[in-house]
Amino acid sequence: MVEITIDEAISRALKLAQAGQLTEAQNLMKQAHGAMPAHRGVMFLLSVISQNLGQHTAAIECARRLV
């Protein structure tokens, strides 16, 4: 597996989400969250993607971690 930076992961996840590939974007952000659980950008994007997938509880949990 090729390692990428958190910023690269966020950029790729945004592109995937914009292309409608929400599950793939979510999986990438979950991997990034595993590597850097305190990264606010990852948590925010994971929250937004989860919301768009209809996973409201997961979205709220991510959002709460941002506060």
N, C-alpha and C positions, 0 to 999 in steps of 0.2 A: 504494500500500500504506500502511495506517495503521500508524504506529509506536507500539509499546507499551513500557512499562518491563519490565525483567527480572522484577521481582516480579509484574507482571501476566501475563507469559508463563508463569511458574511456576504461578500460580493457574489459568490457563486450561488448562495441560497437566495439572494434577492433576484438574480437572473432566473433561477429555476421557478421561483414563485411568480414572477411576472409572466413566465411562459406557461403558467398553469400547472406546473409540476410541484404541487404543494407537498405531497408526501415525500418526495425526494428532498425538497428544501427542508422539511421538518427533520428528516433523518440526518441531514448534514448538520443542522443546528443542534440536534441532540448529541452528536459526536463532539461538536465544538464545546457544548456545555459540559460534557464529561471531561474534556481537557482543561477547561477554564470555567468552573462553575460560578465564579463571581463576576464574569464579564457582563456588564449591563447591556451592551449591544446585542449579544447573543440572547440574553433573556428577553429583551424587548422583541426581537424578531421571532423568537420561538413563540412568544405570546400571540403575536399578530398572525402567524401562520396557523397556530392551533385554533384561533378564533375563526379563521377563514375555512378551516376544515370542519368546523362545527364542534370542536372539542372544547366547549366552553369552560368546563372545570379546569382542564389543563391550562387554558389561557389565563384564567383568573389566578391560578397558582403561580404561574410565571410572573404575572403583573404584580402580585403581592410581594414577590422577592425583590422587585425593583424599588419598593418603597422603604 
